[in-house]
């Protein structure tokens, strides 16, 4: 790379980094994005099963480790899976990557800002909650599950308040609600009078927060997301599907953003690990990087960190911050998950249910040693997007939230791994016999900062450093709202707005 001076450098080509980098490039800044892995996307990338067969388990293990994940176990053993090429023809996202509203949330806002990504295809569907042997459909626009509607009417429960109250709230009211739990809100509203309705909304709240306990889920975080991500789309008439998947894996979205970024003049350097953010006299000067060509220095007056905020001090000396500040940031906790992938040789559920995302709030109870009852959201991903499985086969994906401690406690991981096939067999008899293989991937940082009552939204790290001139933050550990990729995207938009002095629609 000939040019070593840039207007801005982004550390990490995750979703937040790609967002802020592309918006800066669109506004004419000369931008460099540095990524330690061999492909962009951060946690939003995909791996072809054939790659694992060709390159082996050690390669796959290293790819997972770079995203705070590991393979806890598999069925059959991973050596047999690789040797017999059982994964060929499958595409595996690293982690569970269903798109909120099939990409019609903050993702659509960002795509609109950069002129769209027409080459990215998305496959949407409906979601629901499996409770006591019955499926209750999630609200889609003005459509409400008839049984939920009946119960709410008979018991005079304001069920729809969960979806509409946010649109009438001020920013100050939403700020205050960040510290109010879903459980407290539900009790005060009378939602808890019905176990069916409470469980249904709890399942939706966990879907948006990746937190099992209703006493720790921030209702303000969810409401802000409803108001700012979904409200405008309802007015535009583009909000339909509850969720969805990117065709051929979520990595296709990340690659499409990179193509847009490069077309706007941006530079991306892969296999480039930042060793140090250079700071002099209280201001950033650039970065020191390990690359394939050796150690290099790139200069810039603005550096955006898209690595988890808690790891900031691995690349910036703590001495540049006030006493106590680094320790405060390092104490911020995330949330992990168990993300299984299962190859199926047949469908043992009705086709309509195979095309749904289904949730349940208790696969394993708290009494088994967990912080709270363990929730699940599962999909037959290939029923919506056939490209991710070979002909005649099906790909099951799911996520079960775990605290960081649970995700790194082998005995608890073993319990949830062993329980999953039994749970699915209870829901759909014949499920275990339909399994060709299973990969039990565990991530200890699915959410970089948990969206809890003590950390949600405005309580996270500001996108502009208060202590070092020219240092900024993006990604799901910086200020941003909403679920998964949307959280990282809106954080990148807020960050870009701060750098450029421009309103991208979110603050």
C-alpha positions in Angstrom: 0.0 0.0 0.0 1.6 3.2 -1.2 -0.4 5.8 0.7 0.1 5.6 4.5 -1.7 8.8 5.5 -5.5 8.9 5.8 -8.2 11.2 7.0 -9.6 8.4 9.2 -8.6 4.8 10.1 -11.1 2.3 11.3 -9.9 -0.6 13.4 -12.0 -3.6 12.6 -14.2 -4.5 9.6 -17.1 -5.6 11.7 -20.6 -4.2 11.0 -20.0 -1.0 12.9 -16.7 -0.4 11.3 -17.9 -1.0 7.8 -20.9 1.3 8.5 -18.9 4.3 9.8 -16.1 3.7 7.2 -18.4 3.7 4.2 -20.3 6.7 5.4 -17.1 8.7 5.8 -15.8 7.5 2.4 -19.2 8.6 0.9 -18.6 12.1 2.3 -15.2 12.3 0.6 -12.8 11.3 3.4 -9.8 9.1 2.6 -10.5 6.1 4.9 -8.6 2.9 5.7 -10.3 -0.1 7.4 -8.0 -2.6 9.1 -9.2 -6.2 9.7 -7.2 -8.9 11.6 -9.1 -11.8 9.8 -9.0 -12.9 6.2 -12.5 -11.6 5.4 -14.7 -8.7 6.5 -17.8 -8.7 8.7 -16.5 -9.3 12.2 -19.1 -11.6 13.8 -21.2 -11.1 10.6 -19.4 -13.4 8.3 -20.0 -16.8 6.8 -18.0 -20.0 6.2 -18.7 -22.5 3.5 -18.8 -26.1 4.7 -16.4 -27.0 1.9 -13.8 -24.6 3.4 -13.9 -26.6 6.7 -13.6 -29.9 4.8 -10.7 -28.5 2.8 -8.8 -26.7 5.5 -9.6 -28.8 8.5 -10.7 -28.3 12.1 -7.7 -26.3 13.2 -8.5 -23.7 10.6 -12.1 -23.6 11.7 -11.2 -23.4 15.3 -9.0 -20.4 14.7 -11.8 -18.7 12.7 -14.2 -19.2 15.6 -11.6 -18.1 18.2 -11.2 -14.7 16.4 -14.9 -14.1 17.1 -14.9 -15.1 20.8 -16.3 -18.6 19.9 -15.3 -22.2 20.1 -16.6 -25.6 19.2 -17.7 -27.3 22.4 -18.5 -30.6 20.8 -20.0 -32.2 17.8 -22.0 -35.2 16.6 -20.3 -37.2 15.2 -16.8 -36.1 16.3 -15.4 -33.2 14.2 -12.7 -35.4 12.7 -15.3 -37.7 11.2 -17.4 -34.7 10.0 -14.3 -33.2 8.2 -13.1 -36.6 6.9 -16.5 -37.5 5.4 -17.1 -34.0 4.2 -20.5 -33.9 5.8 -20.5 -30.0 5.7 -20.0 -29.7 2.0 -22.8 -27.7 0.4 -23.7 -25.9 3.6 -23.1 -22.2 4.4 -22.6 -21.5 8.1 -22.9 -18.0 9.6 -20.6 -17.5 12.5 -23.2 -17.2 15.2 -27.0 -16.8 14.7 -27.7 -14.0 12.2 -31.4 -13.7 11.5 -32.1 -10.1 10.4 -34.5 -8.1 12.5 -37.5 -7.2 10.3 -35.7 -8.9 7.4 -33.3 -5.9 7.2 -36.0 -3.2 7.4 -34.7 -1.6 10.6 -31.5 0.4 10.9 -30.0 -1.8 8.2 -32.3 -0.2 5.7 -31.5 3.3 7.0 -27.9 2.7 6.3 -28.4 1.1 2.9 -30.6 4.1 1.9 -27.7 6.4 2.9 -25.2 4.6 0.6 -27.5 4.2 -2.4 -28.7 0.7 -1.6 -27.2 -2.8 -1.9 -29.4 -4.2 -4.7 -27.2 -7.3 -5.1 -28.0 -8.5 -1.6 -31.1 -10.7 -1.5 -33.0 -11.3 1.8 -35.5 -14.0 2.6 -38.1 -13.0 5.2 -40.6 -14.9 7.3 -42.8 -14.9 10.3 -41.7 -15.6 13.9 -43.7 -17.0 16.8 -43.5 -18.3 20.4 -43.9 -22.0 21.2 -45.5 -22.2 24.7 -47.3 -25.2 26.3 -47.5 -27.1 23.1 -49.0 -24.3 21.0 -47.5 -21.7 18.6 -48.5 -18.0 19.1 -47.6 -15.8 16.2 -45.7 -12.6 16.8 -47.3 -9.3 15.9 -46.7 -8.4 12.2 -47.8 -4.8 11.4 -51.5 -4.7 12.6 -51.8 -8.5 12.6 -52.3 -10.1 16.1 -52.5 -13.7 16.9 -56.2 -14.4 17.4 -55.7 -16.3 20.7 -53.5 -13.6 22.1 -56.1 -11.0 21.1 -58.9 -13.1 22.7 -57.0 -13.5 26.0 -56.1 -9.8 26.1 -59.7 -8.7 25.5 -61.2 -11.1 28.1 -58.7 -10.2 30.8 -58.5 -6.5 29.8 -54.7 -6.7 29.3 -53.1 -3.8 27.3 -51.1 -6.3 25.2 -50.6 -3.8 22.3 -48.9 -1.3 24.7 -45.7 -3.2 24.2 -45.7 -2.2 20.5 -47.3 1.2 20.5 -46.4 3.1 23.6 -42.9 3.8 22.4 -44.1 5.9 19.5 -45.6 8.5 21.8 -42.6 8.9 24.1 -40.0 11.6 24.2 -36.3 10.9 24.2 -36.2 11.8 27.8 -38.9 9.3 28.7 -37.0 6.6 26.7 -33.8 7.5 28.6 -35.5 7.0 31.9 -36.9 3.7 30.8 -33.5 2.3 30.0 -33.2 1.5 33.7 -36.6 -0.1 33.9 -36.8 -3.9 33.4 -39.3 -5.7 31.2 -40.6 -7.5 34.3 -41.3 -4.2 36.2 -43.0 -2.7 33.1 -45.1 -5.8 32.6 -46.2 -6.0 36.2 -47.1 -2.3 36.2 -49.1 -2.7 33.0 -50.9 -5.8 34.2 -49.3 -7.9 31.5 -48.3 -10.5 34.1 -52.0 -11.4 34.8 -51.8 -13.8 31.8 -48.9 -16.3 31.7 -49.5 -16.8 28.0 -49.2 -13.1 27.2 -46.4 -12.4 29.6 -44.4 -15.4 28.2 -45.1 -14.3 24.7 -43.8 -10.8 25.2 -40.9 -12.1 27.3 -39.9 -14.2 24.3 -39.9 -11.1 22.1 -38.0 -9.0 24.6 -35.3 -11.7 24.9 -35.1 -11.9 21.1 -34.3 -8.1 21.0 -32.0 -8.1 24.0 -30.3 -11.5 24.1 -30.9 -11.7 27.9 -32.8 -14.5 29.5 -34.0 -12.8 32.7 -37.0 -10.5 32.3 -35.7 -8.6 35.4 -32.6 -7.5 33.6 -34.0 -6.7 30.1 -34.2 -2.9 29.5 -37.7 -2.0 28.3 -36.3 1.4 27.3 -33.8 -0.2 24.9 -36.6 -2.1 23.2 -39.0 0.9 23.1 -36.3 3.2 21.6 -35.7 0.6 18.9 -39.4 0.3 18.1 -39.8 4.0 17.8 -36.6 4.9 15.8 -36.1 1.7 13.7 -39.6 0.5 13.1 -41.8 3.6 13.4 -40.6 5.3 10.3 -40.9 2.0 8.3 -44.5 1.6 9.3 -45.2 5.0 7.8 -43.3 4.0 4.6 -45.2 0.7 4.4 -42.0 -1.4 4.2 -42.3 -3.3 7.5 -43.7 -6.8 6.9 -41.6 -9.7 7.8 -40.6 -10.3 11.5 -37.2 -11.6 10.5 -35.1 -13.1 7.7 -31.8 -14.2 6.4 -29.3 -12.9 3.8 -29.1 -15.2 0.8 -26.0 -17.5 0.9 -25.1 -16.3 4.4 -24.8 -13.0 6.2 -21.3 -12.6 5.0 -22.7 -11.6 1.6 -24.0 -8.4 3.1 -20.6 -7.6 4.6 -18.9 -8.2 1.3 -21.4 -6.0 -0.5 -20.8 -3.1 1.9 -17.0 -3.6 1.3 -17.6 -3.3 -2.5 -19.5 -0.1 -1.9 -16.8 1.2 0.4 -14.1 0.5 -2.1 -16.1 2.0 -5.0 -16.2 5.2 -2.9 -12.4 5.2 -2.7 -11.9 3.4 0.6 -9.0 1.0 1.4 -9.5 -2.3 3.2 -6.5 -4.2 4.5 -7.1 -7.8 5.7 -4.9 -9.9 7.9 -3.8 -6.7 9.5 -3.7 -6.8 13.3 -3.5 -3.4 15.1 -0.8 -3.5 17.8 -1.2 0.0 19.0 -3.2 3.2 18.5 -0.6 6.0 18.5 -1.4 8.9 20.9 0.7 12.0 21.4 -0.2 15.0 23.6 -3.7 13.8 24.1 -4.5 13.3 20.4 -4.4 10.2 18.1 -1.7 10.2 15.4 -2.3 6.8 13.7 -1.9 3.1 14.3 0.9 0.5 14.4 -0.1 -2.6 12.5 1.2 -6.1 11.9 0.6 -7.0 8.2 1.7 -9.6 5.8 4.4 -7.2 4.7 5.6 -6.7 8.3 5.1 -4.0 10.8 3.6 -0.8 9.3 2.5 2.6 10.6 -0.5 4.4 9.2 -1.1 8.1 10.1 -4.5 9.7 10.7 -6.0 12.4 12.9 -9.1 10.3 13.5 -9.1 6.6 14.6 -12.4 4.7 15.0 -12.2 1.6 17.3 -14.6 -1.1 16.3 -13.2 -3.7 18.7 -15.1 -4.4 21.9 -14.7 -1.4 24.2 -13.5 -3.6 27.0 -10.5 -4.4 24.9 -9.6 -0.8 24.1 -6.7 -0.9 26.6 -4.9 -3.7 24.7 -4.1 -1.1 22.0 -4.2 2.2 23.9 -2.2 2.7 27.1 -4.4 3.2 30.1 -2.2 6.2 31.1 -4.0 8.3 28.4 -7.3 8.0 30.4 -8.3 9.3 33.8 -7.7 7.1 36.8 -10.5 4.5 37.2 -12.0 5.0 33.7 -10.3 1.9 32.0 -11.4 -0.3 34.9 -15.0 1.0 34.6 -15.1 0.1 30.9 -13.5 -3.3 31.5 -16.2 -4.1 34.0 -18.9 -3.8 31.3 -20.3 -7.2 30.6 -21.6 -8.8 27.5 -23.8 -11.8 26.8 -22.9 -15.1 25.2 -24.8 -17.9 23.5 -24.9 -21.5 22.4 -25.3 -21.4 18.6 -25.9 -25.0 17.3 -25.9 -25.9 13.6 -27.6 -29.1 12.6 -27.7 -30.8 9.3 -31.1 -32.5 8.7 -31.9 -35.2 6.2 -35.7 -34.5 6.3 -38.2 -32.1 7.8 -40.3 -33.5 10.7 -42.4 -30.4 11.1 -45.1 -28.8 8.9 -43.6 -26.7 6.1 -45.3 -23.6 7.4 -43.6 -24.1 10.8 -40.2 -24.9 9.1 -40.4 -21.4 7.6 -40.9 -19.7 10.9 -38.5 -18.5 13.6 -39.8 -20.1 16.8 -39.0 -19.1 20.4 -39.4 -20.8 23.8 -38.4 -19.2 27.1 -37.3 -22.4 28.9 -35.2 -25.1 27.4 -33.4 -25.6 30.7 -34.7 -24.1 34.0 -32.7 -21.9 36.3 -32.6 -24.8 38.8 -30.0 -26.5 36.6 -27.4 -23.9 37.7 -28.1 -21.1 35.2 -28.7 -17.4 36.0 -32.2 -17.8 34.6 -34.3 -20.2 32.5 -32.5 -20.6 29.2 -34.4 -19.4 26.2 -34.1 -20.5 22.5 -34.9 -19.1 19.1 -34.6 -21.6 16.3 -35.0 -21.7 12.5 -34.8 -24.1 9.7 -32.7 -21.5 7.9 -32.7 -23.4 4.6 -36.5 -23.4 4.5 -36.3 -19.6 4.0 -33.0 -19.6 2.1 -32.4 -22.9 0.3 -28.9 -21.7 -0.8 -27.4 -22.6 2.6 -27.9 -26.3 2.4 -27.3 -28.9 -0.3 -30.3 -30.3 -2.3 -32.4 -32.7 -0.2 -30.8 -31.5 3.1 -31.8 -28.8 5.6 -29.9 -26.5 7.9 -31.2 -25.9 11.5 -29.8 -22.9 13.3 -30.6 -21.5 16.7 -29.3 -19.4 19.6 -29.7 -19.9 23.3 -28.5 -16.9 25.3 -25.9 -17.6 28.1 -24.1 -15.2 30.4 -20.4 -14.9 29.7 -19.8 -17.0 32.8 -22.2 -19.7 31.7 -20.7 -19.8 28.2 -17.3 -20.5 29.7 -18.4 -23.1 32.3 -18.0 -26.5 30.7 -20.5 -28.4 32.9 -23.2 -25.8 32.1 -22.4 -25.9 28.4 -22.6 -29.7 28.4 -26.0 -29.5 30.0 -27.4 -27.3 27.3 -25.7 -29.1 24.5 -27.2 -32.4 25.7 -30.6 -31.0 26.3 -31.2 -29.4 22.9 -31.9 -32.6 20.8 -34.2 -33.8 23.6 -36.1 -30.5 23.6 -36.5 -30.5 19.8 -37.6 -34.2 20.0 -40.3 -33.2 22.5 -41.5 -30.4 20.1 -41.2 -32.5 16.9 -41.0 -36.3 17.3 -38.5 -37.8 14.9 -36.2 -34.8 15.1 -33.2 -36.7 16.5 -33.5 -39.4 13.8 -33.4 -36.6 11.1 -30.0 -35.3 12.3 -27.0 -36.0 10.0 -24.6 -34.0 12.0 -24.4 -31.3 14.7 -21.9 -28.6 15.5 -22.1 -27.1 19.1 -20.6 -23.7 18.8 -20.5 -21.5 21.9 -19.8 -17.8 21.9 -18.9 -15.9 25.1 -19.5 -12.5 23.5 -22.5 -12.6 21.2 -23.5 -9.2 22.5 -20.4 -7.1 23.4 -22.3 -5.1 26.0 -25.5 -6.7 27.4 -28.6 -4.6 26.9 -29.4 -4.7 30.6 -31.0 -2.1 32.9 -27.5 -1.1 34.0 -25.9 -0.8 30.5 -28.4 -0.2 27.8 -28.4 2.5 25.1 -27.1 5.8 26.3 -25.3 4.2 29.2 -22.8 2.6 26.8 -19.5 4.1 25.7 -20.0 7.4 23.8 -19.0 7.2 20.2 -16.7 10.2 20.7 -13.9 9.8 23.3 -14.1 12.3 26.1 -10.4 11.9 26.8 -8.4 11.6 23.6 -8.9 13.9 20.7 -9.7 12.2 17.4 -10.6 8.8 19.0 -14.0 7.4 18.3 -15.9 4.2 19.0 -18.4 2.1 16.9 -20.0 -1.3 17.1 -22.3 -2.9 19.6 -20.3 -1.9 22.6 -20.6 1.8 21.8 -23.7 3.9 22.0 -26.3 2.4 19.8 -29.7 0.6 20.1 -31.6 -2.4 19.0 -30.8 -6.0 18.2 -27.5 -7.5 16.9 -26.4 -6.1 13.6 -28.8 -3.2 13.8 -27.2 -2.1 17.0 -23.7 -2.1 15.4 -25.1 -0.3 12.3 -26.8 2.5 14.2 -23.7 2.9 16.3 -21.7 3.4 13.1 -24.2 5.9 11.8 -24.1 7.9 15.1 -20.3 7.8 15.0 -20.1 8.9 11.4 -22.5 11.8 12.2 -20.3 12.9 15.1 -17.1 12.8 13.0 -18.7 14.5 9.9 -21.0 16.9 11.7 -23.9 15.5 9.7 -27.2 14.1 10.8 -27.7 10.5 9.4 -31.1 10.2 11.1 -30.0 8.8 14.5 -28.3 10.3 17.5 
